[in-house]
Amino acid sequence: MNQPEVLDSDIRALQQWLRAAWHQLGDPTLTTFARRELRNQMKQCSADLRACLQRVAEQQPEPVRSPASPYSRPELRILSW
């Protein structure tokens, strides 16, 4: 696997873990301590997910934009009824 595929699989795994954690957090039988620990793990997982998404965004090339000339004439159209 190359780097983009590894990042993609990491992102999917982190998203799945967070989704399952949210469902688990709604469990009424969860103790206060377990709920706090789960929220701490969710915060860490969210930070990891943000880091992975940032790496993906940095790897994507930016679209090439043609520089606009500040002295070019604007295109004008005259509309009549």
mmCIF file of the N, C-alpha and C atoms, coordinates in Angstrom:
data_MODEL
# 
_entry.id   MODEL 
# 
loop_
_atom_site.group_PDB 
_atom_site.id 
_atom_site.type_symbol 
_atom_site.label_atom_id 
_atom_site.label_alt_id 
_atom_site.label_comp_id 
_atom_site.label_asym_id 
_atom_site.label_entity_id 
_atom_site.label_seq_id 
_atom_site.pdbx_PDB_ins_code 
_atom_site.Cartn_x 
_atom_site.Cartn_y 
_atom_site.Cartn_z 
_atom_site.occupancy 
_atom_site.B_iso_or_equiv 
_atom_site.pdbx_formal_charge 
_atom_site.auth_seq_id 
_atom_site.auth_comp_id 
_atom_site.auth_asym_id 
_atom_site.auth_atom_id 
_atom_site.pdbx_PDB_model_num 
ATOM 1   N N  . MET A 1 1  ? 0.842   -1.185 0.000   1.00 0.00 ? 1  MET A N  1 
ATOM 2   C CA . MET A 1 1  ? 0.000   0.000  0.000   1.00 0.00 ? 1  MET A CA 1 
ATOM 3   C C  . MET A 1 1  ? 0.880   1.239  0.000   1.00 0.00 ? 1  MET A C  1 
ATOM 4   N N  . ASN A 1 2  ? 0.448   2.218  -0.744  1.00 0.00 ? 2  ASN A N  1 
ATOM 5   C CA . ASN A 1 2  ? 1.199   3.460  -0.758  1.00 0.00 ? 2  ASN A CA 1 
ATOM 6   C C  . ASN A 1 2  ? 0.627   4.427  0.290   1.00 0.00 ? 2  ASN A C  1 
ATOM 7   N N  . GLN A 1 3  ? 1.263   5.552  0.432   1.00 0.00 ? 3  GLN A N  1 
ATOM 8   C CA . GLN A 1 3  ? 0.924   6.499  1.498   1.00 0.00 ? 3  GLN A CA 1 
ATOM 9   C C  . GLN A 1 3  ? -0.536  6.969  1.460   1.00 0.00 ? 3  GLN A C  1 
ATOM 10  N N  . PRO A 1 4  ? -1.082  7.381  0.308   1.00 0.00 ? 4  PRO A N  1 
ATOM 11  C CA . PRO A 1 4  ? -2.488  7.810  0.303   1.00 0.00 ? 4  PRO A CA 1 
ATOM 12  C C  . PRO A 1 4  ? -3.458  6.706  0.720   1.00 0.00 ? 4  PRO A C  1 
ATOM 13  N N  . GLU A 1 5  ? -3.170  5.475  0.322   1.00 0.00 ? 5  GLU A N  1 
ATOM 14  C CA . GLU A 1 5  ? -4.050  4.370  0.704   1.00 0.00 ? 5  GLU A CA 1 
ATOM 15  C C  . GLU A 1 5  ? -3.986  4.105  2.203   1.00 0.00 ? 5  GLU A C  1 
ATOM 16  N N  . VAL A 1 6  ? -2.801  4.227  2.780   1.00 0.00 ? 6  VAL A N  1 
ATOM 17  C CA . VAL A 1 6  ? -2.642  4.031  4.226   1.00 0.00 ? 6  VAL A CA 1 
ATOM 18  C C  . VAL A 1 6  ? -3.400  5.116  4.981   1.00 0.00 ? 6  VAL A C  1 
ATOM 19  N N  . LEU A 1 7  ? -3.254  6.361  4.536   1.00 0.00 ? 7  LEU A N  1 
ATOM 20  C CA . LEU A 1 7  ? -3.978  7.455  5.189   1.00 0.00 ? 7  LEU A CA 1 
ATOM 21  C C  . LEU A 1 7  ? -5.484  7.271  5.053   1.00 0.00 ? 7  LEU A C  1 
ATOM 22  N N  . ASP A 1 8  ? -5.927  6.832  3.883   1.00 0.00 ? 8  ASP A N  1 
ATOM 23  C CA . ASP A 1 8  ? -7.355  6.619  3.664   1.00 0.00 ? 8  ASP A CA 1 
ATOM 24  C C  . ASP A 1 8  ? -7.897  5.535  4.588   1.00 0.00 ? 8  ASP A C  1 
ATOM 25  N N  . SER A 1 9  ? -7.159  4.459  4.740   1.00 0.00 ? 9  SER A N  1 
ATOM 26  C CA . SER A 1 9  ? -7.619  3.386  5.627   1.00 0.00 ? 9  SER A CA 1 
ATOM 27  C C  . SER A 1 9  ? -7.577  3.832  7.085   1.00 0.00 ? 9  SER A C  1 
ATOM 28  N N  . ASP A 1 10 ? -6.576  4.638  7.464   1.00 0.00 ? 10 ASP A N  1 
ATOM 29  C CA . ASP A 1 10 ? -6.516  5.180  8.820   1.00 0.00 ? 10 ASP A CA 1 
ATOM 30  C C  . ASP A 1 10 ? -7.708  6.081  9.097   1.00 0.00 ? 10 ASP A C  1 
ATOM 31  N N  . ILE A 1 11 ? -8.041  6.921  8.138   1.00 0.00 ? 11 ILE A N  1 
ATOM 32  C CA . ILE A 1 11 ? -9.173  7.835  8.301   1.00 0.00 ? 11 ILE A CA 1 
ATOM 33  C C  . ILE A 1 11 ? -10.469 7.047  8.468   1.00 0.00 ? 11 ILE A C  1 
ATOM 34  N N  . ARG A 1 12 ? -10.646 6.041  7.643   1.00 0.00 ? 12 ARG A N  1 
ATOM 35  C CA . ARG A 1 12 ? -11.868 5.221  7.752   1.00 0.00 ? 12 ARG A CA 1 
ATOM 36  C C  . ARG A 1 12 ? -11.937 4.505  9.097   1.00 0.00 ? 12 ARG A C  1 
ATOM 37  N N  . ALA A 1 13 ? -10.817 3.974  9.562   1.00 0.00 ? 13 ALA A N  1 
ATOM 38  C CA . ALA A 1 13 ? -10.795 3.269  10.843  1.00 0.00 ? 13 ALA A CA 1 
ATOM 39  C C  . ALA A 1 13 ? -11.112 4.230  11.992  1.00 0.00 ? 13 ALA A C  1 
ATOM 40  N N  . LEU A 1 14 ? -10.532 5.422  11.955  1.00 0.00 ? 14 LEU A N  1 
ATOM 41  C CA . LEU A 1 14 ? -10.801 6.397  13.008  1.00 0.00 ? 14 LEU A CA 1 
ATOM 42  C C  . LEU A 1 14 ? -12.259 6.841  12.991  1.00 0.00 ? 14 LEU A C  1 
ATOM 43  N N  . GLN A 1 15 ? -12.824 7.032  11.815  1.00 0.00 ? 15 GLN A N  1 
ATOM 44  C CA . GLN A 1 15 ? -14.224 7.419  11.710  1.00 0.00 ? 15 GLN A CA 1 
ATOM 45  C C  . GLN A 1 15 ? -15.139 6.324  12.252  1.00 0.00 ? 15 GLN A C  1 
ATOM 46  N N  . GLN A 1 16 ? -14.834 5.067  11.925  1.00 0.00 ? 16 GLN A N  1 
ATOM 47  C CA . GLN A 1 16 ? -15.638 3.951  12.425  1.00 0.00 ? 16 GLN A CA 1 
ATOM 48  C C  . GLN A 1 16 ? -15.539 3.853  13.946  1.00 0.00 ? 16 GLN A C  1 
ATOM 49  N N  . TRP A 1 17 ? -14.334 4.030  14.485  1.00 0.00 ? 17 TRP A N  1 
ATOM 50  C CA . TRP A 1 17 ? -14.157 3.952  15.925  1.00 0.00 ? 17 TRP A CA 1 
ATOM 51  C C  . TRP A 1 17 ? -14.959 5.047  16.614  1.00 0.00 ? 17 TRP A C  1 
ATOM 52  N N  . LEU A 1 18 ? -14.895 6.270  16.077  1.00 0.00 ? 18 LEU A N  1 
ATOM 53  C CA . LEU A 1 18 ? -15.653 7.372  16.673  1.00 0.00 ? 18 LEU A CA 1 
ATOM 54  C C  . LEU A 1 18 ? -17.157 7.125  16.601  1.00 0.00 ? 18 LEU A C  1 
ATOM 55  N N  . ARG A 1 19 ? -17.621 6.588  15.496  1.00 0.00 ? 19 ARG A N  1 
ATOM 56  C CA . ARG A 1 19 ? -19.047 6.289  15.352  1.00 0.00 ? 19 ARG A CA 1 
ATOM 57  C C  . ARG A 1 19 ? -19.480 5.268  16.406  1.00 0.00 ? 19 ARG A C  1 
ATOM 58  N N  . ALA A 1 20 ? -18.690 4.223  16.584  1.00 0.00 ? 20 ALA A N  1 
ATOM 59  C CA . ALA A 1 20 ? -19.008 3.209  17.590  1.00 0.00 ? 20 ALA A CA 1 
ATOM 60  C C  . ALA A 1 20 ? -18.923 3.787  19.000  1.00 0.00 ? 20 ALA A C  1 
ATOM 61  N N  . ALA A 1 21 ? -17.961 4.669  19.233  1.00 0.00 ? 21 ALA A N  1 
ATOM 62  C CA . ALA A 1 21 ? -17.809 5.275  20.552  1.00 0.00 ? 21 ALA A CA 1 
ATOM 63  C C  . ALA A 1 21 ? -19.014 6.142  20.890  1.00 0.00 ? 21 ALA A C  1 
ATOM 64  N N  . TRP A 1 22 ? -19.556 6.869  19.918  1.00 0.00 ? 22 TRP A N  1 
ATOM 65  C CA . TRP A 1 22 ? -20.739 7.685  20.172  1.00 0.00 ? 22 TRP A CA 1 
ATOM 66  C C  . TRP A 1 22 ? -21.919 6.804  20.554  1.00 0.00 ? 22 TRP A C  1 
ATOM 67  N N  . HIS A 1 23 ? -22.062 5.664  19.893  1.00 0.00 ? 23 HIS A N  1 
ATOM 68  C CA . HIS A 1 23 ? -23.139 4.739  20.248  1.00 0.00 ? 23 HIS A CA 1 
ATOM 69  C C  . HIS A 1 23 ? -22.924 4.192  21.657  1.00 0.00 ? 23 HIS A C  1 
ATOM 70  N N  . GLN A 1 24 ? -21.692 3.854  21.978  1.00 0.00 ? 24 GLN A N  1 
ATOM 71  C CA . GLN A 1 24 ? -21.371 3.313  23.290  1.00 0.00 ? 24 GLN A CA 1 
ATOM 72  C C  . GLN A 1 24 ? -21.577 4.368  24.379  1.00 0.00 ? 24 GLN A C  1 
ATOM 73  N N  . LEU A 1 25 ? -21.312 5.620  24.058  1.00 0.00 ? 25 LEU A N  1 
ATOM 74  C CA . LEU A 1 25 ? -21.469 6.703  25.023  1.00 0.00 ? 25 LEU A CA 1 
ATOM 75  C C  . LEU A 1 25 ? -22.931 6.870  25.437  1.00 0.00 ? 25 LEU A C  1 
ATOM 76  N N  . GLY A 1 26 ? -23.835 6.489  24.576  1.00 0.00 ? 26 GLY A N  1 
ATOM 77  C CA . GLY A 1 26 ? -25.267 6.568  24.890  1.00 0.00 ? 26 GLY A CA 1 
ATOM 78  C C  . GLY A 1 26 ? -25.769 5.423  25.750  1.00 0.00 ? 26 GLY A C  1 
ATOM 79  N N  . ASP A 1 27 ? -24.928 4.471  26.067  1.00 0.00 ? 27 ASP A N  1 
ATOM 80  C CA . ASP A 1 27 ? -25.319 3.325  26.882  1.00 0.00 ? 27 ASP A CA 1 
ATOM 81  C C  . ASP A 1 27 ? -25.555 3.764  28.326  1.00 0.00 ? 27 ASP A C  1 
ATOM 82  N N  . PRO A 1 28 ? -26.756 3.569  28.864  1.00 0.00 ? 28 PRO A N  1 
ATOM 83  C CA . PRO A 1 28 ? -27.035 4.023  30.236  1.00 0.00 ? 28 PRO A CA 1 
ATOM 84  C C  . PRO A 1 28 ? -26.328 3.199  31.314  1.00 0.00 ? 28 PRO A C  1 
ATOM 85  N N  . THR A 1 29 ? -25.823 2.030  30.976  1.00 0.00 ? 29 THR A N  1 
ATOM 86  C CA . THR A 1 29 ? -25.157 1.205  31.977  1.00 0.00 ? 29 THR A CA 1 
ATOM 87  C C  . THR A 1 29 ? -23.686 1.573  32.153  1.00 0.00 ? 29 THR A C  1 
ATOM 88  N N  . LEU A 1 30 ? -23.205 2.516  31.361  1.00 0.00 ? 30 LEU A N  1 
ATOM 89  C CA . LEU A 1 30 ? -21.810 2.938  31.443  1.00 0.00 ? 30 LEU A CA 1 
ATOM 90  C C  . LEU A 1 30 ? -21.585 3.727  32.734  1.00 0.00 ? 30 LEU A C  1 
ATOM 91  N N  . THR A 1 31 ? -20.513 3.384  33.442  1.00 0.00 ? 31 THR A N  1 
ATOM 92  C CA . THR A 1 31 ? -20.218 4.091  34.689  1.00 0.00 ? 31 THR A CA 1 
ATOM 93  C C  . THR A 1 31 ? -19.661 5.475  34.389  1.00 0.00 ? 31 THR A C  1 
ATOM 94  N N  . THR A 1 32 ? -19.653 6.319  35.393  1.00 0.00 ? 32 THR A N  1 
ATOM 95  C CA . THR A 1 32 ? -19.140 7.676  35.230  1.00 0.00 ? 32 THR A CA 1 
ATOM 96  C C  . THR A 1 32 ? -17.676 7.643  34.825  1.00 0.00 ? 32 THR A C  1 
ATOM 97  N N  . PHE A 1 33 ? -16.896 6.777  35.463  1.00 0.00 ? 33 PHE A N  1 
ATOM 98  C CA . PHE A 1 33 ? -15.479 6.672  35.135  1.00 0.00 ? 33 PHE A CA 1 
ATOM 99  C C  . PHE A 1 33 ? -15.287 6.193  33.701  1.00 0.00 ? 33 PHE A C  1 
ATOM 100 N N  . ALA A 1 34 ? -16.034 5.148  33.295  1.00 0.00 ? 34 ALA A N  1 
ATOM 101 C CA . ALA A 1 34 ? -15.914 4.605  31.942  1.00 0.00 ? 34 ALA A CA 1 
ATOM 102 C C  . ALA A 1 34 ? -16.341 5.646  30.907  1.00 0.00 ? 34 ALA A C  1 
ATOM 103 N N  . ARG A 1 35 ? -17.372 6.423  31.229  1.00 0.00 ? 35 ARG A N  1 
ATOM 104 C CA . ARG A 1 35 ? -17.835 7.469  30.323  1.00 0.00 ? 35 ARG A CA 1 
ATOM 105 C C  . ARG A 1 35 ? -16.759 8.543  30.140  1.00 0.00 ? 35 ARG A C  1 
ATOM 106 N N  . ARG A 1 36 ? -16.115 8.935  31.248  1.00 0.00 ? 36 ARG A N  1 
ATOM 107 C CA . ARG A 1 36 ? -15.041 9.934  31.183  1.00 0.00 ? 36 ARG A CA 1 
ATOM 108 C C  . ARG A 1 36 ? -13.863 9.415  30.367  1.00 0.00 ? 36 ARG A C  1 
ATOM 109 N N  . GLU A 1 37 ? -13.484 8.177  30.594  1.00 0.00 ? 37 GLU A N  1 
ATOM 110 C CA . GLU A 1 37 ? -12.374 7.579  29.837  1.00 0.00 ? 37 GLU A CA 1 
ATOM 111 C C  . GLU A 1 37 ? -12.705 7.488  28.352  1.00 0.00 ? 37 GLU A C  1 
ATOM 112 N N  . LEU A 1 38 ? -13.938 7.126  28.054  1.00 0.00 ? 38 LEU A N  1 
ATOM 113 C CA . LEU A 1 38 ? -14.345 7.032  26.654  1.00 0.00 ? 38 LEU A CA 1 
ATOM 114 C C  . LEU A 1 38 ? -14.298 8.404  25.991  1.00 0.00 ? 38 LEU A C  1 
ATOM 115 N N  . ARG A 1 39 ? -14.749 9.437  26.682  1.00 0.00 ? 39 ARG A N  1 
ATOM 116 C CA . ARG A 1 39 ? -14.681 10.796 26.120  1.00 0.00 ? 39 ARG A CA 1 
ATOM 117 C C  . ARG A 1 39 ? -13.238 11.226 25.902  1.00 0.00 ? 39 ARG A C  1 
ATOM 118 N N  . ASN A 1 40 ? -12.337 10.873 26.822  1.00 0.00 ? 40 ASN A N  1 
ATOM 119 C CA . ASN A 1 40 ? -10.922 11.202 26.634  1.00 0.00 ? 40 ASN A CA 1 
ATOM 120 C C  . ASN A 1 40 ? -10.355 10.496 25.406  1.00 0.00 ? 40 ASN A C  1 
ATOM 121 N N  . GLN A 1 41 ? -10.715 9.232  25.239  1.00 0.00 ? 41 GLN A N  1 
ATOM 122 C CA . GLN A 1 41 ? -10.248 8.492  24.063  1.00 0.00 ? 41 GLN A CA 1 
ATOM 123 C C  . GLN A 1 41 ? -10.829 9.083  22.784  1.00 0.00 ? 41 GLN A C  1 
ATOM 124 N N  . MET A 1 42 ? -12.078 9.540  22.850  1.00 0.00 ? 42 MET A N  1 
ATOM 125 C CA . MET A 1 42 ? -12.712 10.147 21.683  1.00 0.00 ? 42 MET A CA 1 
ATOM 126 C C  . MET A 1 42 ? -12.000 11.453 21.306  1.00 0.00 ? 42 MET A C  1 
ATOM 127 N N  . LYS A 1 43 ? -11.593 12.228 22.301  1.00 0.00 ? 43 LYS A N  1 
ATOM 128 C CA . LYS A 1 43 ? -10.858 13.465 22.022  1.00 0.00 ? 43 LYS A CA 1 
ATOM 129 C C  . LYS A 1 43 ? -9.537  13.157 21.330  1.00 0.00 ? 43 LYS A C  1 
ATOM 130 N N  . GLN A 1 44 ? -8.838  12.134 21.809  1.00 0.00 ? 44 GLN A N  1 
ATOM 131 C CA . GLN A 1 44 ? -7.560  11.762 21.203  1.00 0.00 ? 44 GLN A CA 1 
ATOM 132 C C  . GLN A 1 44 ? -7.774  11.252 19.776  1.00 0.00 ? 44 GLN A C  1 
ATOM 133 N N  . CYS A 1 45 ? -8.809  10.461 19.587  1.00 0.00 ? 45 CYS A N  1 
ATOM 134 C CA . CYS A 1 45 ? -9.112  9.927  18.259  1.00 0.00 ? 45 CYS A CA 1 
ATOM 135 C C  . CYS A 1 45 ? -9.489  11.059 17.306  1.00 0.00 ? 45 CYS A C  1 
ATOM 136 N N  . SER A 1 46 ? -10.229 12.040 17.792  1.00 0.00 ? 46 SER A N  1 
ATOM 137 C CA . SER A 1 46 ? -10.598 13.183 16.953  1.00 0.00 ? 46 SER A CA 1 
ATOM 138 C C  . SER A 1 46 ? -9.365  13.976 16.544  1.00 0.00 ? 46 SER A C  1 
ATOM 139 N N  . ALA A 1 47 ? -8.426  14.144 17.469  1.00 0.00 ? 47 ALA A N  1 
ATOM 140 C CA . ALA A 1 47 ? -7.186  14.855 17.142  1.00 0.00 ? 47 ALA A CA 1 
ATOM 141 C C  . ALA A 1 47 ? -6.382  14.076 16.103  1.00 0.00 ? 47 ALA A C  1 
ATOM 142 N N  . ASP A 1 48 ? -6.331  12.759 16.254  1.00 0.00 ? 48 ASP A N  1 
ATOM 143 C CA . ASP A 1 48 ? -5.631  11.928 15.268  1.00 0.00 ? 48 ASP A CA 1 
ATOM 144 C C  . ASP A 1 48 ? -6.298  12.022 13.900  1.00 0.00 ? 48 ASP A C  1 
ATOM 145 N N  . LEU A 1 49 ? -7.625  12.029 13.894  1.00 0.00 ? 49 LEU A N  1 
ATOM 146 C CA . LEU A 1 49 ? -8.367  12.134 12.643  1.00 0.00 ? 49 LEU A CA 1 
ATOM 147 C C  . LEU A 1 49 ? -8.097  13.478 11.969  1.00 0.00 ? 49 LEU A C  1 
ATOM 148 N N  . ARG A 1 50 ? -8.091  14.557 12.733  1.00 0.00 ? 50 ARG A N  1 
ATOM 149 C CA . ARG A 1 50 ? -7.778  15.874 12.171  1.00 0.00 ? 50 ARG A CA 1 
ATOM 150 C C  . ARG A 1 50 ? -6.374  15.900 11.576  1.00 0.00 ? 50 ARG A C  1 
ATOM 151 N N  . ALA A 1 51 ? -5.420  15.268 12.264  1.00 0.00 ? 51 ALA A N  1 
ATOM 152 C CA . ALA A 1 51 ? -4.045  15.230 11.758  1.00 0.00 ? 51 ALA A CA 1 
ATOM 153 C C  . ALA A 1 51 ? -3.977  14.458 10.435  1.00 0.00 ? 51 ALA A C  1 
ATOM 154 N N  . CYS A 1 52 ? -4.685  13.343 10.353  1.00 0.00 ? 52 CYS A N  1 
ATOM 155 C CA . CYS A 1 52 ? -4.695  12.565 9.110   1.00 0.00 ? 52 CYS A CA 1 
ATOM 156 C C  . CYS A 1 52 ? -5.335  13.362 7.976   1.00 0.00 ? 52 CYS A C  1 
ATOM 157 N N  . LEU A 1 53 ? -6.441  14.032 8.263   1.00 0.00 ? 53 LEU A N  1 
ATOM 158 C CA . LEU A 1 53 ? -7.102  14.831 7.239   1.00 0.00 ? 53 LEU A CA 1 
ATOM 159 C C  . LEU A 1 53 ? -6.222  15.990 6.790   1.00 0.00 ? 53 LEU A C  1 
ATOM 160 N N  . GLN A 1 54 ? -5.468  16.565 7.719   1.00 0.00 ? 54 GLN A N  1 
ATOM 161 C CA . GLN A 1 54 ? -4.549  17.650 7.369   1.00 0.00 ? 54 GLN A CA 1 
ATOM 162 C C  . GLN A 1 54 ? -3.448  17.143 6.450   1.00 0.00 ? 54 GLN A C  1 
ATOM 163 N N  . ARG A 1 55 ? -2.914  15.936 6.731   1.00 0.00 ? 55 ARG A N  1 
ATOM 164 C CA . ARG A 1 55 ? -1.882  15.365 5.864   1.00 0.00 ? 55 ARG A CA 1 
ATOM 165 C C  . ARG A 1 55 ? -2.411  15.104 4.465   1.00 0.00 ? 55 ARG A C  1 
ATOM 166 N N  . VAL A 1 56 ? -3.658  14.624 4.379   1.00 0.00 ? 56 VAL A N  1 
ATOM 167 C CA . VAL A 1 56 ? -4.260  14.371 3.070   1.00 0.00 ? 56 VAL A CA 1 
ATOM 168 C C  . VAL A 1 56 ? -4.413  15.686 2.311   1.00 0.00 ? 56 VAL A C  1 
ATOM 169 N N  . ALA A 1 57 ? -4.860  16.731 3.007   1.00 0.00 ? 57 ALA A N  1 
ATOM 170 C CA . ALA A 1 57 ? -5.041  18.031 2.362   1.00 0.00 ? 57 ALA A CA 1 
ATOM 171 C C  . ALA A 1 57 ? -3.706  18.599 1.886   1.00 0.00 ? 57 ALA A C  1 
ATOM 172 N N  . GLU A 1 58 ? -2.644  18.364 2.631   1.00 0.00 ? 58 GLU A N  1 
ATOM 173 C CA . GLU A 1 58 ? -1.326  18.860 2.227   1.00 0.00 ? 58 GLU A CA 1 
ATOM 174 C C  . GLU A 1 58 ? -0.780  18.113 1.023   1.00 0.00 ? 58 GLU A C  1 
ATOM 175 N N  . GLN A 1 59 ? -1.153  16.859 0.875   1.00 0.00 ? 59 GLN A N  1 
ATOM 176 C CA . GLN A 1 59 ? -0.641  16.052 -0.239  1.00 0.00 ? 59 GLN A CA 1 
ATOM 177 C C  . GLN A 1 59 ? -1.330  16.374 -1.549  1.00 0.00 ? 59 GLN A C  1 
ATOM 178 N N  . GLN A 1 60 ? -2.556  16.862 -1.500  1.00 0.00 ? 60 GLN A N  1 
ATOM 179 C CA . GLN A 1 60 ? -3.280  17.148 -2.726  1.00 0.00 ? 60 GLN A CA 1 
ATOM 180 C C  . GLN A 1 60 ? -2.725  18.415 -3.355  1.00 0.00 ? 60 GLN A C  1 
ATOM 181 N N  . PRO A 1 61 ? -2.438  18.349 -4.640  1.00 0.00 ? 61 PRO A N  1 
ATOM 182 C CA . PRO A 1 61 ? -1.923  19.549 -5.303  1.00 0.00 ? 61 PRO A CA 1 
ATOM 183 C C  . PRO A 1 61 ? -3.025  20.600 -5.413  1.00 0.00 ? 61 PRO A C  1 
ATOM 184 N N  . GLU A 1 62 ? -2.624  21.838 -5.272  1.00 0.00 ? 62 GLU A N  1 
ATOM 185 C CA . GLU A 1 62 ? -3.582  22.927 -5.385  1.00 0.00 ? 62 GLU A CA 1 
ATOM 186 C C  . GLU A 1 62 ? -3.895  23.167 -6.856  1.00 0.00 ? 62 GLU A C  1 
ATOM 187 N N  . PRO A 1 63 ? -5.134  23.528 -7.165  1.00 0.00 ? 63 PRO A N  1 
ATOM 188 C CA . PRO A 1 63 ? -5.474  23.783 -8.567  1.00 0.00 ? 63 PRO A CA 1 
ATOM 189 C C  . PRO A 1 63 ? -4.730  25.018 -9.073  1.00 0.00 ? 63 PRO A C  1 
ATOM 190 N N  . VAL A 1 64 ? -4.326  24.927 -10.336 1.00 0.00 ? 64 VAL A N  1 
ATOM 191 C CA . VAL A 1 64 ? -3.587  26.024 -10.949 1.00 0.00 ? 64 VAL A CA 1 
ATOM 192 C C  . VAL A 1 64 ? -4.585  27.102 -11.361 1.00 0.00 ? 64 VAL A C  1 
ATOM 193 N N  . ARG A 1 65 ? -4.341  28.296 -10.891 1.00 0.00 ? 65 ARG A N  1 
ATOM 194 C CA . ARG A 1 65 ? -5.216  29.409 -11.233 1.00 0.00 ? 65 ARG A CA 1 
ATOM 195 C C  . ARG A 1 65 ? -4.415  30.425 -12.042 1.00 0.00 ? 65 ARG A C  1 
ATOM 196 N N  . SER A 1 66 ? -5.052  30.924 -13.063 1.00 0.00 ? 66 SER A N  1 
ATOM 197 C CA . SER A 1 66 ? -4.368  31.937 -13.850 1.00 0.00 ? 66 SER A CA 1 
ATOM 198 C C  . SER A 1 66 ? -4.474  33.266 -13.111 1.00 0.00 ? 66 SER A C  1 
ATOM 199 N N  . PRO A 1 67 ? -3.367  33.962 -12.987 1.00 0.00 ? 67 PRO A N  1 
ATOM 200 C CA . PRO A 1 67 ? -3.414  35.237 -12.272 1.00 0.00 ? 67 PRO A CA 1 
ATOM 201 C C  . PRO A 1 67 ? -4.217  36.262 -13.055 1.00 0.00 ? 67 PRO A C  1 
ATOM 202 N N  . ALA A 1 68 ? -5.070  36.968 -12.357 1.00 0.00 ? 68 ALA A N  1 
ATOM 203 C CA . ALA A 1 68 ? -5.896  37.989 -13.008 1.00 0.00 ? 68 ALA A CA 1 
ATOM 204 C C  . ALA A 1 68 ? -5.091  39.271 -13.130 1.00 0.00 ? 68 ALA A C  1 
ATOM 205 N N  . SER A 1 69 ? -5.133  39.847 -14.289 1.00 0.00 ? 69 SER A N  1 
ATOM 206 C CA . SER A 1 69 ? -4.428  41.098 -14.517 1.00 0.00 ? 69 SER A CA 1 
ATOM 207 C C  . SER A 1 69 ? -5.232  42.231 -13.883 1.00 0.00 ? 69 SER A C  1 
ATOM 208 N N  . PRO A 1 70 ? -4.607  43.058 -13.062 1.00 0.00 ? 70 PRO A N  1 
ATOM 209 C CA . PRO A 1 70 ? -5.367  44.126 -12.405 1.00 0.00 ? 70 PRO A CA 1 
ATOM 210 C C  . PRO A 1 70 ? -5.809  45.215 -13.378 1.00 0.00 ? 70 PRO A C  1 
ATOM 211 N N  . TYR A 1 71 ? -5.230  45.259 -14.582 1.00 0.00 ? 71 TYR A N  1 
ATOM 212 C CA . TYR A 1 71 ? -5.546  46.315 -15.536 1.00 0.00 ? 71 TYR A CA 1 
ATOM 213 C C  . TYR A 1 71 ? -6.350  45.822 -16.721 1.00 0.00 ? 71 TYR A C  1 
ATOM 214 N N  . SER A 1 72 ? -6.916  44.650 -16.636 1.00 0.00 ? 72 SER A N  1 
ATOM 215 C CA . SER A 1 72 ? -7.682  44.145 -17.767 1.00 0.00 ? 72 SER A CA 1 
ATOM 216 C C  . SER A 1 72 ? -9.081  44.758 -17.768 1.00 0.00 ? 72 SER A C  1 
ATOM 217 N N  . ARG A 1 73 ? -9.647  44.857 -18.953 1.00 0.00 ? 73 ARG A N  1 
ATOM 218 C CA . ARG A 1 73 ? -10.986 45.430 -19.073 1.00 0.00 ? 73 ARG A CA 1 
ATOM 219 C C  . ARG A 1 73 ? -12.012 44.371 -18.684 1.00 0.00 ? 73 ARG A C  1 
ATOM 220 N N  . PRO A 1 74 ? -12.995 44.733 -17.907 1.00 0.00 ? 74 PRO A N  1 
ATOM 221 C CA . PRO A 1 74 ? -14.029 43.760 -17.540 1.00 0.00 ? 74 PRO A CA 1 
ATOM 222 C C  . PRO A 1 74 ? -14.943 43.481 -18.731 1.00 0.00 ? 74 PRO A C  1 
ATOM 223 N N  . GLU A 1 75 ? -15.470 42.300 -18.753 1.00 0.00 ? 75 GLU A N  1 
ATOM 224 C CA . GLU A 1 75 ? -16.417 41.947 -19.804 1.00 0.00 ? 75 GLU A CA 1 
ATOM 225 C C  . GLU A 1 75 ? -17.759 42.554 -19.445 1.00 0.00 ? 75 GLU A C  1 
ATOM 226 N N  . LEU A 1 76 ? -18.289 43.384 -20.320 1.00 0.00 ? 76 LEU A N  1 
ATOM 227 C CA . LEU A 1 76 ? -19.579 44.017 -20.085 1.00 0.00 ? 76 LEU A CA 1 
ATOM 228 C C  . LEU A 1 76 ? -20.564 43.566 -21.136 1.00 0.00 ? 76 LEU A C  1 
ATOM 229 N N  . ARG A 1 77 ? -21.773 43.326 -20.696 1.00 0.00 ? 77 ARG A N  1 
ATOM 230 C CA . ARG A 1 77 ? -22.831 42.958 -21.617 1.00 0.00 ? 77 ARG A CA 1 
ATOM 231 C C  . ARG A 1 77 ? -23.995 43.917 -21.408 1.00 0.00 ? 77 ARG A C  1 
ATOM 232 N N  . ILE A 1 78 ? -24.593 44.339 -22.476 1.00 0.00 ? 78 ILE A N  1 
ATOM 233 C CA . ILE A 1 78 ? -25.732 45.227 -22.374 1.00 0.00 ? 78 ILE A CA 1 
ATOM 234 C C  . ILE A 1 78 ? -26.986 44.381 -22.607 1.00 0.00 ? 78 ILE A C  1 
ATOM 235 N N  . LEU A 1 79 ? -27.843 44.422 -21.640 1.00 0.00 ? 79 LEU A N  1 
ATOM 236 C CA . LEU A 1 79 ? -29.090 43.661 -21.728 1.00 0.00 ? 79 LEU A CA 1 
ATOM 237 C C  . LEU A 1 79 ? -30.229 44.631 -21.953 1.00 0.00 ? 79 LEU A C  1 
ATOM 238 N N  . SER A 1 80 ? -31.100 44.307 -22.871 1.00 0.00 ? 80 SER A N  1 
ATOM 239 C CA . SER A 1 80 ? -32.259 45.170 -23.111 1.00 0.00 ? 80 SER A CA 1 
ATOM 240 C C  . SER A 1 80 ? -33.519 44.311 -23.069 1.00 0.00 ? 80 SER A C  1 
ATOM 241 N N  . TRP A 1 81 ? -34.590 44.976 -22.744 1.00 0.00 ? 81 TRP A N  1 
ATOM 242 C CA . TRP A 1 81 ? -35.871 44.266 -22.657 1.00 0.00 ? 81 TRP A CA 1 
ATOM 243 C C  . TRP A 1 81 ? -36.598 44.396 -23.916 1.00 0.00 ? 81 TRP A C  1 
# 
